[in-house]
Amino acid sequence: MSTQARGSDFAELSRLVKQQGLLDRRIGFYVTFLVGLVAALGLTVVGMVLIGDSWWQLLLAVVLAVVFTQLAFLGHDAGHRQMFASGKANYMTGLLLGNLGVGVGIGWWMGKHSRHHANPNHEDEDPDVDISVLAFSAEQAQRKRGFFRLVVKHQAWLFFPLLLLEGLSLHIISTSAAVRREVKGWKLELTLLAVHLVGYLTLVFLVMSPAKALVFIAVHQGLFGVYMGISFAPNHKGMPMLQAGHQLDFLRKQVLTSRNVKGGWFTDFLLGGLNYQIEHHLFPSMPRPNLRHSQALVREFCQRHSVSYAECGLFRSYGYVLEYLHEAGAELRGTGKLAPAGSS
């Protein structure tokens, strides 16, 4: 099939999706969900104040990690202009959810995430597979040196423990980008990040003793990082890696490098709609509640055009991720050859 003919495949699918209204805004869903999350955040803060200087606060640290991640999911949707028709409204919503709500700069994230969507799993162009402490190919593993080489050698075993630091990493990297003026509106971003940090630390240290406050922060931020990591990891890790000169058209580039996670409404909530990664990558601006409705259409279209459509259960997806990471570091251990993890 020629490149031109392949390129027309996505145009055909896009027409089908638009005809069914799957790109129409779902403002009611987002407003309701946002109000619910803000209420949950407020109740958690009230609970922290009422409980006071007690180790029971660690239960609320778990709750707050869930609330933060769900706010981040909404920020992700706003960044993709899923929530509102106006680009400005989406940006301001993402700014408030990210910088003020979660403490992660939206400008840095949008720049990084846009590059990921343009070239998913591309060794040279996807920032999500350019991580200092992980390797996603044998070539990447061989380039690691010193401490990072040791980590990559055992990265499958260290993957989940490393996610405990993901939250802290997101805070530091996104704030550093604003400090270096690498993002548009860096002054506003820094102001909101500062308000978040001051408010967060003031609350925690006012209601708890210093020791309990530090443990609370460690638990909250650690679980926030883990939750974020386990939500994004199943989507591409272990799927084929692309290199310069690949001949894939847009549809195949997005579908073949993405994996869906099976499940019902709870999985939709748990993963913030990211379990429909194939549909999301094909139509990034599609509102989250429409992703489920588009899945059957996209899957049937891919089958009709002989395009492999990967999906599996949640725990199996983590198995694929860990198997792939284990094989990526195999040569450093002197064993094995890397092969893309499978799909079901």
C-alpha positions in Angstrom: 0.0 0.0 0.0 1.4 3.4 -0.9 2.1 6.1 1.6 -0.6 8.3 0.0 -3.2 5.5 0.3 -2.2 4.8 3.9 -2.5 8.5 4.7 -6.1 8.4 3.5 -7.0 5.7 6.0 -6.9 8.2 8.9 -9.0 10.7 6.9 -11.6 8.0 6.5 -11.6 7.1 10.2 -11.7 10.8 11.1 -14.8 11.3 9.0 -16.5 8.4 10.7 -15.6 9.7 14.2 -16.9 13.2 13.4 -20.1 11.9 11.9 -20.9 10.2 15.2 -20.3 13.4 17.1 -17.5 11.9 19.1 -15.4 15.1 19.0 -18.2 17.2 20.4 -17.5 18.9 23.7 -18.8 17.3 27.0 -18.8 20.4 29.1 -21.4 19.0 31.6 -19.2 16.0 32.4 -16.1 18.1 32.9 -17.8 20.8 35.1 -19.4 18.1 37.2 -16.2 16.2 37.6 -14.2 19.3 38.4 -16.7 20.5 41.0 -16.5 17.0 42.6 -12.7 17.0 42.7 -12.6 20.5 44.2 -15.1 19.4 46.8 -13.0 16.3 47.5 -9.9 18.4 47.9 -11.7 20.8 50.2 -13.0 18.0 52.4 -9.6 16.4 52.6 -8.1 19.7 53.8 -10.9 20.1 56.4 -10.2 16.5 57.5 -6.5 17.3 58.0 -7.4 20.3 60.1 -9.8 18.3 62.3 -7.6 15.3 62.8 -4.6 17.5 63.8 -1.3 16.1 65.0 -2.0 12.4 64.6 -0.6 9.5 62.6 -4.1 9.0 61.2 -3.1 11.8 58.8 -1.3 9.2 56.7 -4.7 7.9 55.6 -5.5 11.4 54.3 -2.1 11.4 52.6 -3.3 8.4 50.5 -6.6 10.2 49.7 -4.7 13.4 48.8 -2.5 11.4 46.4 -5.6 10.1 44.6 -7.1 13.6 44.5 -3.9 15.2 43.1 -3.6 12.5 40.4 -7.2 13.0 39.4 -6.6 16.7 39.2 -3.6 16.0 37.0 -5.8 13.9 34.7 -8.1 16.8 34.3 -5.2 19.1 33.6 -4.1 16.6 30.9 -7.5 16.8 29.3 -7.4 20.6 29.4 -4.0 20.6 27.9 -5.5 18.6 25.0 -8.4 21.1 24.7 -10.9 18.4 25.5 -12.8 20.4 28.1 -13.9 23.6 26.4 -14.2 25.0 22.9 -12.0 27.9 23.8 -8.3 27.4 23.7 -7.8 30.1 26.4 -10.4 28.5 28.7 -8.6 25.2 28.4 -5.2 26.7 29.0 -6.3 28.7 32.1 -8.0 25.6 33.5 -4.9 23.5 32.9 -2.8 26.3 34.5 -4.9 26.4 37.7 -5.2 22.6 37.9 -1.5 22.0 37.2 0.4 24.8 38.7 -1.9 25.9 41.5 -3.7 22.6 42.3 -1.0 19.9 41.8 2.3 21.9 41.7 3.3 20.8 38.3 4.0 23.5 35.6 1.6 23.2 32.7 3.9 24.9 30.2 6.7 22.4 30.6 4.3 19.5 30.5 2.5 20.7 27.4 5.7 21.1 25.5 7.0 17.7 26.5 3.6 16.0 26.0 3.1 17.5 22.5 6.5 16.1 21.4 5.4 12.7 22.7 2.1 12.7 20.8 3.9 13.7 17.6 6.3 10.8 17.8 5.3 8.2 20.3 8.0 5.7 21.2 10.5 7.3 18.8 14.0 6.8 20.2 15.2 10.2 19.0 12.1 12.4 19.3 9.8 11.1 22.1 10.9 12.6 25.5 9.0 9.9 27.3 11.5 7.3 26.2 14.5 9.6 27.0 14.8 9.0 30.7 18.1 9.1 32.5 17.3 6.2 34.9 15.6 3.9 32.4 16.4 2.4 29.0 13.8 1.2 26.4 16.2 -0.4 24.0 19.5 -2.3 24.0 21.1 0.7 22.4 19.9 3.1 25.1 21.1 0.7 27.8 24.6 0.5 26.3 24.9 4.3 26.4 24.3 4.5 30.1 27.2 5.1 32.4 28.0 4.9 36.1 25.1 4.9 38.5 22.5 5.0 35.7 24.1 1.9 34.1 23.7 0.0 37.3 20.1 1.1 37.6 19.2 0.1 34.1 20.9 -3.3 34.6 18.2 -4.0 37.2 15.5 -1.6 36.0 12.6 -4.1 35.9 13.0 -4.7 39.7 13.6 -1.0 40.4 10.8 0.4 38.2 8.0 0.7 40.8 10.3 1.9 43.6 11.6 4.6 41.2 8.1 5.8 40.7 8.1 6.9 44.4 10.3 9.8 43.2 8.2 10.6 40.1 6.1 13.2 41.9 9.1 15.1 43.2 10.7 14.9 39.8 7.7 16.5 38.1 7.7 19.3 40.6 11.4 20.0 40.2 11.7 19.7 36.5 8.6 21.8 35.6 9.6 24.5 38.2 13.1 24.6 36.8 11.8 25.1 33.3 9.8 28.1 34.5 12.8 29.5 36.4 14.9 29.2 33.2 12.1 31.1 31.3 11.7 28.2 28.9 7.9 28.4 29.1 5.4 31.0 27.9 3.9 33.0 30.8 6.7 31.9 33.2 6.0 34.7 35.7 2.4 33.6 36.2 3.5 29.9 36.3 6.1 30.6 39.0 3.6 32.7 41.0 1.1 29.9 41.0 3.7 27.3 41.8 4.9 29.4 44.7 1.4 29.8 46.0 0.9 26.0 45.8 4.1 25.3 47.6 3.6 27.8 50.4 0.0 26.8 50.9 0.8 23.1 50.9 3.7 23.4 53.4 1.9 25.9 55.6 -1.1 23.5 55.9 1.0 20.4 56.6 3.3 22.0 59.2 0.6 23.9 61.0 -1.6 20.9 61.7 1.2 18.3 62.3 4.4 18.1 64.2 7.6 18.4 62.0 8.2 14.6 62.1 4.6 13.7 61.2 4.6 16.5 58.5 7.7 15.1 56.8 6.3 11.6 56.8 3.0 12.9 55.5 4.8 14.7 52.6 6.8 11.6 51.8 3.8 9.3 51.7 1.6 11.8 49.8 4.2 12.7 47.2 5.5 9.2 46.9 2.1 7.7 46.2 1.2 10.6 43.9 4.3 9.7 41.8 3.4 6.0 41.8 -0.2 6.6 40.8 0.9 8.9 38.0 3.5 6.4 36.9 1.3 3.4 36.8 -1.3 5.3 34.9 1.0 6.3 32.1 3.3 3.3 32.0 0.9 0.7 30.4 0.2 3.0 27.4 3.4 2.7 25.4 6.1 0.9 27.4 6.8 -2.5 25.8 5.3 -1.5 22.5 7.5 -1.2 19.3 10.1 1.5 19.4 10.5 3.6 16.2 13.7 5.0 14.8 14.6 7.7 12.2 13.4 6.8 8.7 10.4 4.7 9.6 7.7 4.6 6.9 4.6 4.5 9.1 1.8 6.9 8.4 0.0 8.8 11.2 -2.6 6.1 11.9 -0.2 3.3 12.1 2.4 5.3 14.0 -0.1 6.1 16.7 -1.9 2.7 16.9 1.1 0.4 16.7 3.0 2.1 19.5 0.0 2.3 21.8 -1.7 -0.2 24.1 -5.3 -0.1 25.5 -6.2 -1.4 28.9 -9.4 -3.4 29.2 -11.9 -2.7 32.0 -15.1 -1.0 32.9 -16.1 2.2 34.5 -13.7 1.8 37.4 -10.7 1.4 35.1 -11.9 4.5 33.2 -11.9 6.4 36.5 -8.7 4.8 37.8 -6.6 5.7 34.7 -8.4 8.9 33.8 -9.4 7.7 30.4 -5.7 6.9 29.5 -6.8 3.3 29.2 -8.1 4.2 25.8 -4.6 5.2 24.6 -5.1 4.2 21.0 -8.2 6.4 20.6 -6.6 9.2 22.6 -3.5 9.2 20.4 -5.6 9.2 17.2 -7.9 12.0 18.5 -6.1 13.9 21.3 -8.9 16.5 21.6 -11.7 13.9 21.9 -13.4 14.4 25.3 -12.6 11.7 27.8 -16.2 10.3 28.1 -16.3 9.8 24.3 -13.2 7.6 24.2 -15.2 4.5 25.3 -17.8 5.1 22.7 -15.2 5.4 19.9 -13.3 2.3 20.8 -15.5 -0.2 18.9 -15.4 1.9 15.8 -11.6 2.3 15.9 -11.0 -1.3 16.7 -13.2 -2.5 13.8 -11.6 0.0 11.5 -8.1 -1.3 12.4 -9.1 -4.9 11.9 -10.6 -4.0 8.5 -7.3 -2.4 7.5 -5.1 -5.1 9.0 -3.6 -2.8 11.7 -2.7 -4.6 14.9 -4.8 -3.3 17.8 -3.2 -4.0 21.2 -5.2 -4.3 24.4 -5.0 -6.3 27.5 -5.9 -6.3 31.2 -4.4 -3.8 33.7 -2.1 -6.3 35.5 -1.0 -8.0 32.3 0.0 -4.5 30.9 2.4 -4.1 33.8 3.7 -7.6 33.1 4.5 -6.5 29.5 6.2 -3.3 30.8 8.4 -5.2 33.3 9.3 -7.9 30.8 10.3 -5.3 28.3 12.4 -3.4 30.8 14.0 -6.6 31.9 15.0 -7.4 28.3 16.2 -3.9 27.6 18.8 -4.3 30.2 19.6 -7.9 29.3 22.9 -7.1 27.5 24.2 -5.3 30.5 23.6 -8.5 32.4 25.1 -10.5 29.6 21.9 -12.3 28.7 19.1 -12.2 26.2 18.0 -10.1 23.2 15.4 -7.4 23.2 12.1 -8.0 21.5 8.9 -5.9 21.7 6.5 -7.1 24.4 3.4 -8.6 23.0 -0.3 -7.7 23.1 -3.4 -9.7 23.3 
